[in-house]
Amino acid sequence: ARDRALLALLYGGGLRVSEAINLKVGDINLNLATDGRPGIMRVCGKGNKERLVPLGGIAAQRVSAWIAVRDKKYLAPESNLLLSKNARALDRHFAYRAVKKYAIQIGLEQNMHPHILRHSCATHLLLGGGDLRSVQEFLGHADLRTTEHYTHVAVEELQSLHKMHHPRS
């Protein structure tokens, strides 16, 4: 359940590894995840900048499932959300190993790493019609040019989609 929550936070929330492993129980508000509305996470990003990130349906379910099976003595608001079996905070290496392990299990490339999930989240937001400025806020980028990097991939996807499926391409 913990690993599923981690993967859902990395992809569904577009979080950096450090943001995901440093989330506290009190940073998550699942009470808002009703009536199709997302929950909310308070994320501490680069430079200790805080931002609010929606916690969508699948990610909210995965986090809820993890909280449900977790030892209740570690559910204080200031406790790390994602803990090891020894009740220690996860480290970056664990996240990298987990992403690689599950990628291999489902037949994806072996050099998969957590940032690819963040990158995929951004690309999917842009392909889905998200505007660049909103995606910048979502990802916590200080500079819009960093977010613009993802538009190159999105444009290539759209060109490929057009070529494959448009009758006049």
TORKOL-4160 file (C-alpha; in steps of 0.2 Angstrom, whole numbers, padded with zeros to 4 digits, m for minus):
169
<pt num="1" X="0000" Y="0000" Z="0000"/>
<pt num="2" X="0014" Y="0012" Z="0004"/>
<pt num="3" X="0023" Y="0009" Z="m0013"/>
<pt num="4" X="0007" Y="0012" Z="m0022"/>
<pt num="5" X="0004" Y="0028" Z="m0012"/>
<pt num="6" X="0022" Y="0034" Z="m0017"/>
<pt num="7" X="0019" Y="0030" Z="m0035"/>
<pt num="8" X="0002" Y="0039" Z="m0035"/>
<pt num="9" X="0010" Y="0054" Z="m0027"/>
<pt num="10" X="0024" Y="0055" Z="m0039"/>
<pt num="11" X="0013" Y="0053" Z="m0055"/>
<pt num="12" X="m0004" Y="0060" Z="m0049"/>
<pt num="13" X="0003" Y="0074" Z="m0039"/>
<pt num="14" X="0018" Y="0077" Z="m0051"/>
<pt num="15" X="0029" Y="0078" Z="m0035"/>
<pt num="16" X="0048" Y="0078" Z="m0034"/>
<pt num="17" X="0055" Y="0063" Z="m0025"/>
<pt num="18" X="0060" Y="0075" Z="m0010"/>
<pt num="19" X="0043" Y="0082" Z="m0009"/>
<pt num="20" X="0034" Y="0065" Z="m0009"/>
<pt num="21" X="0046" Y="0057" Z="0004"/>
<pt num="22" X="0045" Y="0073" Z="0015"/>
<pt num="23" X="0026" Y="0074" Z="0016"/>
<pt num="24" X="0019" Y="0074" Z="0033"/>
<pt num="25" X="0002" Y="0066" Z="0038"/>
<pt num="26" X="m0004" Y="0084" Z="0042"/>
<pt num="27" X="0000" Y="0089" Z="0024"/>
<pt num="28" X="m0014" Y="0078" Z="0017"/>
<pt num="29" X="m0032" Y="0083" Z="0017"/>
<pt num="30" X="m0043" Y="0069" Z="0011"/>
<pt num="31" X="m0059" Y="0076" Z="0017"/>
<pt num="32" X="m0060" Y="0087" Z="0002"/>
<pt num="33" X="m0059" Y="0071" Z="m0009"/>
<pt num="34" X="m0078" Y="0069" Z="m0011"/>
<pt num="35" X="m0091" Y="0072" Z="m0024"/>
<pt num="36" X="m0078" Y="0070" Z="m0037"/>
<pt num="37" X="m0067" Y="0084" Z="m0030"/>
<pt num="38" X="m0049" Y="0081" Z="m0027"/>
<pt num="39" X="m0041" Y="0082" Z="m0010"/>
<pt num="40" X="m0027" Y="0094" Z="m0006"/>
<pt num="41" X="m0009" Y="0092" Z="m0001"/>
<pt num="42" X="0002" Y="0105" Z="0006"/>
<pt num="43" X="0019" Y="0102" Z="m0002"/>
<pt num="44" X="0036" Y="0110" Z="0003"/>
<pt num="45" X="0046" Y="0112" Z="m0013"/>
<pt num="46" X="0063" Y="0119" Z="m0018"/>
<pt num="47" X="0068" Y="0133" Z="m0008"/>
<pt num="48" X="0056" Y="0129" Z="0006"/>
<pt num="49" X="0042" Y="0136" Z="m0005"/>
<pt num="50" X="0025" Y="0129" Z="0000"/>
<pt num="51" X="0011" Y="0126" Z="m0013"/>
<pt num="52" X="m0006" Y="0117" Z="m0013"/>
<pt num="53" X="m0007" Y="0102" Z="m0025"/>
<pt num="54" X="m0023" Y="0093" Z="m0029"/>
<pt num="55" X="m0024" Y="0075" Z="m0023"/>
<pt num="56" X="m0035" Y="0067" Z="m0037"/>
<pt num="57" X="m0045" Y="0051" Z="m0036"/>
<pt num="58" X="m0033" Y="0037" Z="m0038"/>
<pt num="59" X="m0019" Y="0046" Z="m0028"/>
<pt num="60" X="m0032" Y="0050" Z="m0014"/>
<pt num="61" X="m0037" Y="0031" Z="m0014"/>
<pt num="62" X="m0019" Y="0025" Z="m0013"/>
<pt num="63" X="m0015" Y="0037" Z="0001"/>
<pt num="64" X="m0031" Y="0032" Z="0010"/>
<pt num="65" X="m0027" Y="0014" Z="0008"/>
<pt num="66" X="m0009" Y="0017" Z="0015"/>
<pt num="67" X="m0016" Y="0027" Z="0030"/>
<pt num="68" X="m0029" Y="0013" Z="0034"/>
<pt num="69" X="m0015" Y="m0001" Z="0036"/>
<pt num="70" X="m0002" Y="0010" Z="0044"/>
<pt num="71" X="0002" Y="0009" Z="0063"/>
<pt num="72" X="m0010" Y="0021" Z="0071"/>
<pt num="73" X="0004" Y="0027" Z="0083"/>
<pt num="74" X="0013" Y="0035" Z="0068"/>
<pt num="75" X="m0002" Y="0045" Z="0062"/>
<pt num="76" X="0002" Y="0062" Z="0071"/>
<pt num="77" X="0001" Y="0077" Z="0059"/>
<pt num="78" X="0020" Y="0080" Z="0061"/>
<pt num="79" X="0024" Y="0061" Z="0056"/>
<pt num="80" X="0031" Y="0057" Z="0039"/>
<pt num="81" X="0017" Y="0050" Z="0028"/>
<pt num="82" X="0028" Y="0037" Z="0020"/>
<pt num="83" X="0038" Y="0027" Z="0032"/>
<pt num="84" X="0049" Y="0011" Z="0030"/>
<pt num="85" X="0045" Y="m0005" Z="0039"/>
<pt num="86" X="0055" Y="0001" Z="0053"/>
<pt num="87" X="0045" Y="0017" Z="0055"/>
<pt num="88" X="0059" Y="0028" Z="0047"/>
<pt num="89" X="0056" Y="0041" Z="0034"/>
<pt num="90" X="0060" Y="0034" Z="0017"/>
<pt num="91" X="0075" Y="0041" Z="0007"/>
<pt num="92" X="0078" Y="0045" Z="m0011"/>
<pt num="93" X="0086" Y="0029" Z="m0014"/>
<pt num="94" X="0071" Y="0019" Z="m0009"/>
<pt num="95" X="0060" Y="0029" Z="m0021"/>
<pt num="96" X="0072" Y="0026" Z="m0035"/>
<pt num="97" X="0072" Y="0007" Z="m0032"/>
<pt num="98" X="0053" Y="0006" Z="m0030"/>
<pt num="99" X="0050" Y="0015" Z="m0046"/>
<pt num="100" X="0063" Y="0004" Z="m0055"/>
<pt num="101" X="0056" Y="m0012" Z="m0047"/>
<pt num="102" X="0038" Y="m0009" Z="m0052"/>
<pt num="103" X="0043" Y="m0002" Z="m0070"/>
<pt num="104" X="0052" Y="m0019" Z="m0073"/>
<pt num="105" X="0037" Y="m0029" Z="m0066"/>
<pt num="106" X="0025" Y="m0021" Z="m0079"/>
<pt num="107" X="0038" Y="m0022" Z="m0093"/>
<pt num="108" X="0044" Y="m0004" Z="m0094"/>
<pt num="109" X="0062" Y="0001" Z="m0097"/>
<pt num="110" X="0074" Y="m0003" Z="m0083"/>
<pt num="111" X="0081" Y="0015" Z="m0082"/>
<pt num="112" X="0064" Y="0022" Z="m0076"/>
<pt num="113" X="0066" Y="0034" Z="m0062"/>
<pt num="114" X="0054" Y="0045" Z="m0051"/>
<pt num="115" X="0057" Y="0061" Z="m0061"/>
<pt num="116" X="0049" Y="0052" Z="m0077"/>
<pt num="117" X="0033" Y="0051" Z="m0067"/>
<pt num="118" X="0033" Y="0069" Z="m0064"/>
<pt num="119" X="0038" Y="0073" Z="m0082"/>
<pt num="120" X="0023" Y="0062" Z="m0087"/>
<pt num="121" X="0011" Y="0071" Z="m0076"/>
<pt num="122" X="0016" Y="0087" Z="m0083"/>
<pt num="123" X="0015" Y="0081" Z="m0101"/>
<pt num="124" X="m0002" Y="0074" Z="m0098"/>
<pt num="125" X="m0008" Y="0090" Z="m0090"/>
<pt num="126" X="m0002" Y="0099" Z="m0106"/>
<pt num="127" X="m0009" Y="0087" Z="m0118"/>
<pt num="128" X="m0026" Y="0087" Z="m0109"/>
<pt num="129" X="m0027" Y="0106" Z="m0112"/>
<pt num="130" X="m0019" Y="0113" Z="m0096"/>
<pt num="131" X="m0012" Y="0130" Z="m0099"/>
<pt num="132" X="0007" Y="0132" Z="m0096"/>
<pt num="133" X="0005" Y="0145" Z="m0082"/>
<pt num="134" X="m0006" Y="0133" Z="m0072"/>
<pt num="135" X="0005" Y="0118" Z="m0075"/>
<pt num="136" X="0020" Y="0129" Z="m0069"/>
<pt num="137" X="0010" Y="0132" Z="m0052"/>
<pt num="138" X="0005" Y="0114" Z="m0051"/>
<pt num="139" X="0023" Y="0108" Z="m0052"/>
<pt num="140" X="0031" Y="0122" Z="m0042"/>
<pt num="141" X="0042" Y="0129" Z="m0055"/>
<pt num="142" X="0049" Y="0146" Z="m0051"/>
<pt num="143" X="0053" Y="0150" Z="m0069"/>
<pt num="144" X="0040" Y="0147" Z="m0083"/>
<pt num="145" X="0055" Y="0142" Z="m0095"/>
<pt num="146" X="0057" Y="0126" Z="m0084"/>
<pt num="147" X="0039" Y="0121" Z="m0088"/>
<pt num="148" X="0041" Y="0126" Z="m0106"/>
<pt num="149" X="0053" Y="0111" Z="m0107"/>
<pt num="150" X="0038" Y="0100" Z="m0106"/>
<pt num="151" X="0029" Y="0108" Z="m0121"/>
<pt num="152" X="0042" Y="0101" Z="m0133"/>
<pt num="153" X="0037" Y="0083" Z="m0128"/>
<pt num="154" X="0018" Y="0088" Z="m0129"/>
<pt num="155" X="0020" Y="0095" Z="m0146"/>
<pt num="156" X="0029" Y="0080" Z="m0153"/>
<pt num="157" X="0015" Y="0069" Z="m0145"/>
<pt num="158" X="0002" Y="0080" Z="m0154"/>
<pt num="159" X="0011" Y="0079" Z="m0171"/>
<pt num="160" X="0012" Y="0060" Z="m0169"/>
<pt num="161" X="m0006" Y="0058" Z="m0164"/>
<pt num="162" X="m0011" Y="0069" Z="m0179"/>
<pt num="163" X="0000" Y="0059" Z="m0191"/>
<pt num="164" X="m0007" Y="0043" Z="m0185"/>
<pt num="165" X="m0026" Y="0047" Z="m0184"/>
<pt num="166" X="m0030" Y="0062" Z="m0195"/>
<pt num="167" X="m0037" Y="0057" Z="m0212"/>
<pt num="168" X="m0028" Y="0071" Z="m0221"/>
<pt num="169" X="m0011" Y="0071" Z="m0213"/>
